[in-house]
């Protein structure tokens, strides 16, 4: 389907604000296919990572990618930006980077005709639609914190003046998990601003074979933009309109509340392995992500499966395992798997289980 056809479908699909149809679900599904086709010209494999990035984008969330060097994290993000007619900015985070280098700064400007001097704000690279914060853990906490207001409020304040960021606004950050010298681990407060933490894994043999074949030849693949800012905003609004049942909300809430050490009804293994659990943002992002995933799959209702698929990227950076778990090689992903396995999926089982009655009552 062409970009023009997608735009026609979007325009013809406008209906009453509270209603959704199969055609509405098809709009985001068509956009996913177009973006995937363009990304496939450059990126081999990594389909789960691409899907989670797109869910974050259409949910108005931000995504943190973690993986060893050479897994095409930066290439994936820059190629994604090329599939959209949006302003793209790459910020290479280094130990000497200052907050003003990211947000911008005020300079004194003189009017030559009058000699009058005044302050003028010079926008930094943060003023774009898609931001690649490359190797974000290589810059000190002071500079990392310069992103906090931008990611949450969609604005930056310099001096006493707030400056609104463009819409849509999407931060994709990368970090390397294996090098510790010269790095500054992201504070928990800033990690919580990211909707997802996505692990980028090594490719399979066949995928790596294709990477080697493609990248050592002379072929050049031109990526075409398929969506503009207005269309992305419409699709983001569409995600918010997806209905979600009370049972699915309770299921998402039960997963998150089971990560909170010491609360009523929390499994024993959580008390033994977890230092602290996830906050309310986790529930919000599970629901929003579930809505976006449903539409990307061509559905216009959220299923339990959507919540289960997103449990790890939403929760893994919001709950921290304790020293005993680390010494036994237990990760937050292992704990999340056990929580999902221990949580009933049907409404009747969830409401009758005495443990969950305590969780919902606390």
C-alpha distance (Angstrom), angle and dihedral (degrees) to the residues before:
residue distance angle dihedral
X1 . . .
X2 3.82 . .
X3 3.79 125.7 .
X4 3.83 88.8 -111.8
X5 3.81 90.8 53.2
X6 3.78 90.6 51.0
X7 3.80 90.5 51.5
X8 3.81 90.7 50.1
X9 3.79 90.3 49.8
X10 3.80 90.5 50.5
X11 3.80 93.4 49.2
X12 3.82 93.7 46.3
X13 3.80 90.1 47.0
X14 3.81 95.6 63.1
X15 3.81 107.6 120.4
X16 3.76 140.4 148.5
X17 3.82 111.0 -34.0
X18 3.79 95.9 -116.3
X19 3.82 99.2 45.4
X20 3.78 132.6 85.0
X21 3.78 130.9 -174.1
X22 3.79 138.5 -176.2
X23 3.81 87.3 -93.6
X24 3.81 89.7 57.7
X25 3.80 90.8 51.5
X26 3.78 89.0 49.2
X27 3.80 92.2 57.6
X28 3.79 94.3 66.8
X29 3.78 92.3 37.1
X30 3.82 89.4 55.0
X31 3.80 91.1 48.7
X32 3.83 89.8 51.0
X33 3.81 91.1 52.7
X34 3.80 93.1 48.6
X35 3.81 93.2 48.9
X36 3.80 90.8 45.0
X37 3.80 91.5 51.8
X38 3.80 91.7 52.1
X39 3.81 93.6 44.9
X40 3.79 89.5 49.2
X41 3.80 89.3 64.9
X42 3.81 88.8 68.0
X43 3.82 109.9 13.6
X44 3.81 122.3 65.0
X45 3.80 116.8 -153.3
X46 3.84 120.9 -33.2
X47 3.82 89.5 121.4
X48 3.83 94.7 154.7
X49 3.81 90.6 51.9
X50 3.82 91.9 48.7
X51 3.82 91.5 48.1
X52 3.81 92.4 51.1
X53 3.81 91.9 47.9
X54 3.81 90.2 52.2
X55 3.81 91.2 47.5
X56 3.80 88.5 52.8
X57 3.80 92.2 48.3
X58 3.81 95.6 50.4
X59 3.84 91.0 43.2
X60 3.84 91.5 54.6
X61 3.80 89.4 -116.2
X62 3.79 134.0 132.5
X63 3.79 126.0 -121.9
X64 3.81 132.7 -145.5
X65 3.82 115.0 -156.6
X66 3.78 119.9 -159.8
X67 3.79 125.0 -171.9
X68 3.79 144.2 122.0
X69 3.81 119.2 -82.5
X70 3.79 119.3 -77.0
X71 3.81 99.7 34.0
X72 3.84 93.7 114.7
X73 3.81 95.7 -110.4
X74 3.80 93.0 143.2
X75 3.81 93.1 40.4
X76 3.79 90.9 50.7
X77 3.80 92.7 53.2
X78 3.80 95.5 44.1
X79 3.82 90.5 48.2
X80 3.80 91.0 49.3
X81 3.81 88.4 53.4
X82 3.81 89.6 53.0
X83 3.83 90.4 56.2
X84 3.81 88.4 62.5
X85 3.78 128.9 60.2
X86 3.81 91.9 -126.4
X87 3.80 138.0 120.8
X88 3.80 108.8 -94.5
X89 3.80 127.2 -162.8
X90 3.79 129.1 -176.5
X91 3.80 117.1 -157.4
X92 3.80 115.0 -168.0
X93 3.79 105.2 -151.3
X94 3.81 113.4 -142.6
X95 3.83 133.8 167.2
X96 3.83 92.1 -101.7
X97 3.83 96.1 48.9
X98 3.82 112.2 121.2
X99 3.85 128.0 -153.1
X100 3.81 91.1 -111.8
X101 3.81 88.9 56.6
X102 3.81 87.1 62.8
X103 3.81 105.5 35.5
X104 3.79 101.3 28.2
X105 3.80 132.3 -115.4
X106 3.79 143.3 -118.5
X107 3.78 118.0 -103.8
X108 3.80 131.5 -171.3
X109 3.80 110.9 -111.3
X110 3.79 124.5 -170.7
X111 3.78 124.5 -146.8
X112 3.79 102.6 -136.0
X113 3.79 94.2 -156.1
X114 3.81 95.4 54.6
X115 3.79 103.0 18.2
X116 3.80 88.6 -128.5
X117 3.79 115.4 147.6
X118 3.77 125.0 -150.2
X119 3.78 140.7 163.6
X120 3.79 118.2 -98.2
X121 3.79 124.9 -172.1
X122 3.80 115.2 -125.6
X123 3.80 108.8 -156.7
X124 3.79 117.6 -128.9
X125 3.82 127.2 -142.1
X126 3.81 89.6 -85.4
X127 3.81 88.5 80.0
X128 3.80 97.4 88.7
X129 3.81 136.3 92.6
X130 3.81 98.3 -114.2
X131 3.80 118.2 34.1
X132 3.79 122.2 -166.3
X133 3.80 106.7 -158.9
X134 3.79 96.1 -167.3
X135 3.83 117.1 -156.9
X136 3.78 91.5 -8.6
X137 3.81 92.5 -179.9
X138 3.84 91.7 65.1
X139 3.80 93.8 73.2
X140 3.83 126.2 75.3
X141 3.83 121.4 -98.8
X142 3.82 92.2 -103.7
X143 3.79 91.0 63.3
X144 3.81 93.4 38.8
X145 3.80 87.7 55.7
X146 3.81 90.9 57.2
X147 3.80 86.6 76.5
X148 3.82 95.4 54.7
X149 3.81 98.7 82.7
X150 3.80 91.9 40.1
X151 3.80 93.9 52.7
X152 3.79 95.1 45.8
X153 3.81 105.3 31.8
X154 3.84 100.4 25.6
X155 3.81 88.9 -127.9
X156 3.81 141.1 82.9
X157 3.78 126.9 -140.2
X158 3.80 118.1 -144.8
X159 3.78 113.7 -177.4
X160 3.79 102.2 -30.1
X161 3.77 96.9 -36.3
X162 3.82 122.5 98.0
X163 3.81 116.0 -145.9
X164 3.80 118.1 -158.9
X165 3.79 118.0 -131.3
X166 3.82 122.0 -135.0
X167 3.80 121.3 -89.8
X168 2.99 123.6 -93.4
X169 3.80 97.7 39.1
X170 3.79 120.5 -178.9
X171 3.83 129.2 171.8
X172 3.80 119.2 -157.3
X173 3.80 112.1 -176.1
X174 3.80 128.8 -173.5
X175 3.76 130.3 -159.3
X176 3.79 137.0 179.2
X177 3.83 114.1 -128.4
X178 3.82 98.9 -164.4
X179 3.81 105.1 56.8
X180 3.79 115.3 73.7
X181 3.82 103.6 167.6
X182 3.78 111.9 92.3
X183 3.80 93.7 9.3
X184 3.81 131.9 116.0
X185 3.82 114.6 -153.2
X186 3.79 112.2 -129.2
X187 3.82 112.8 -102.1
X188 3.80 115.1 -113.4
X189 3.82 90.7 -115.2
X190 3.77 91.1 60.2
X191 3.79 94.9 42.2
X192 3.80 87.6 55.9
X193 3.83 89.0 61.0
X194 3.79 89.3 65.4
X195 3.78 113.8 85.9
X196 3.80 92.5 -152.4
X197 3.75 137.9 20.3
X198 3.80 105.3 -155.6
X199 3.80 124.5 -165.7
X200 3.81 113.6 -144.0
X201 3.80 108.1 -149.6
X202 3.80 133.1 -160.5
X203 3.82 113.8 -85.1
X204 3.79 122.8 -108.1
X205 3.82 120.2 -103.1
X206 3.81 92.7 -98.0
X207 3.81 92.3 46.8
X208 3.79 93.0 48.7
X209 3.82 89.8 47.4
X210 3.81 89.0 55.1
X211 3.82 91.4 46.7
X212 3.79 90.6 53.2
X213 3.79 92.0 47.1
X214 3.81 94.9 48.4
X215 3.77 100.1 42.5
X216 3.80 98.7 47.7
X217 3.79 96.6 55.8
X218 3.78 136.0 71.1
X219 3.82 99.4 -103.1
X220 3.80 116.1 125.1
X221 3.79 118.2 -162.6
X222 3.80 117.9 -155.0
X223 3.80 114.0 -148.6
X224 3.80 115.5 -150.0
X225 3.84 125.6 -152.0
X226 3.80 112.5 -113.8
X227 3.84 102.9 175.8
X228 3.79 134.2 40.2
X229 3.81 130.4 -156.5
X230 3.80 95.5 -92.2
X231 3.80 92.5 51.2
X232 3.81 92.7 48.1
X233 3.81 91.5 50.8
X234 3.83 89.6 51.5
X235 3.79 90.8 50.9
X236 3.81 90.9 47.8
X237 3.81 89.2 52.4
X238 3.79 89.3 48.5
X239 3.82 90.6 56.5
X240 3.81 90.6 56.3
X241 3.82 90.0 56.0
X242 3.80 95.5 57.5
X243 3.83 109.1 115.6
X244 3.78 119.4 -123.5
X245 3.80 124.7 -168.1
X246 3.80 123.0 -124.5
X247 3.80 88.6 -117.8
X248 3.81 92.2 59.0
X249 3.81 90.1 47.9
X250 3.81 90.5 50.8
X251 3.79 90.0 48.4
X252 3.82 92.0 52.3
X253 3.79 89.9 45.7
X254 3.80 91.8 50.3
X255 3.82 91.6 53.9
X256 3.80 92.6 51.2
X257 3.80 96.8 43.0
X258 3.81 90.7 52.2
X259 3.82 89.2 64.9
X260 3.81 92.4 62.9
X261 3.77 109.9 100.1
X262 3.80 116.7 -132.1
X263 3.82 97.3 13.5
X264 3.80 121.8 130.0
X265 3.80 114.2 -84.2
X266 3.81 95.9 12.4
X267 3.83 111.5 144.7
X268 3.80 116.8 -103.4
X269 3.81 92.5 -120.4
X270 3.82 89.9 59.5
X271 3.82 91.5 54.1
X272 3.81 88.5 48.9
X273 3.82 98.7 46.1
X274 3.82 109.8 26.4
X275 3.80 127.3 78.8
X276 3.79 96.1 -167.9
X277 3.77 136.3 -16.6
X278 3.77 142.7 -132.6
X279 3.80 126.6 -68.3
X280 3.83 132.0 -138.1
X281 3.83 93.5 -76.5
X282 3.80 87.6 71.0
X283 3.82 91.6 62.8
X284 3.79 91.9 46.3
X285 3.79 92.8 50.7
X286 3.81 93.2 45.0
X287 3.80 90.2 55.4
X288 3.81 95.6 42.8
X289 3.79 91.5 44.8
X290 3.78 90.3 48.7
X291 3.80 90.1 53.4
X292 3.80 92.5 50.3
X293 3.80 92.8 45.3
X294 3.80 91.3 50.8
X295 3.80 91.9 54.0
X296 3.80 92.4 44.0
X297 3.81 87.3 54.7
X298 3.82 90.8 50.6
X299 3.83 96.2 -103.9
X300 3.79 129.3 117.5
X301 3.80 99.0 -154.3
X302 3.82 130.7 66.4
X303 3.80 117.7 -117.2
X304 3.80 131.9 -162.9
X305 3.80 87.5 -110.6
X306 3.82 90.3 62.5
X307 3.80 90.8 56.6
X308 3.81 92.5 45.9
X309 3.82 92.9 50.4
X310 3.81 91.4 52.9
X311 3.81 98.2 42.0
X312 3.83 94.8 95.4
X313 3.82 100.4 46.2
X314 3.82 90.5 44.7
X315 3.81 99.1 43.3
X316 3.82 107.2 29.7
X317 3.83 94.4 82.6
X318 3.80 95.1 37.2
X319 3.79 98.0 58.5
X320 3.79 123.4 54.4
X321 3.78 124.3 -155.4
X322 3.80 117.4 -136.9
X323 3.79 129.7 -118.1
X324 3.81 93.4 -91.5
X325 3.81 90.8 56.6
X326 3.80 92.9 46.0
X327 3.79 92.0 50.6
X328 3.82 89.2 53.4
X329 3.79 92.3 48.3
X330 3.81 93.9 -110.5
X331 3.82 114.0 150.3
X332 3.80 130.8 -164.3
X333 3.83 87.9 -105.6
X334 3.82 89.6 59.0
X335 3.81 90.6 52.3
X336 3.82 91.7 47.2
X337 3.83 90.3 52.7
X338 3.79 90.0 53.4
X339 3.80 92.5 47.4
X340 3.82 91.8 50.7
X341 3.82 90.6 47.7
X342 3.83 91.0 50.3
X343 3.83 95.2 49.4
X344 3.85 119.2 89.1
X345 3.80 114.4 -128.3
X346 3.82 100.3 -155.1
X347 3.78 123.2 80.2
X348 3.81 94.1 -127.8
X349 3.81 94.1 52.0
X350 3.79 92.1 45.5
X351 3.81 93.4 50.1
X352 3.83 95.2 44.3
X353 3.82 97.3 46.4
X354 3.82 108.4 103.3
X355 3.81 91.8 -148.6
X356 3.79 92.6 58.4
X357 3.79 92.1 44.8
X358 3.80 85.8 61.3
X359 3.82 91.8 46.8
X360 3.80 93.1 51.3
X361 3.81 92.0 44.1
X362 3.82 95.6 50.4
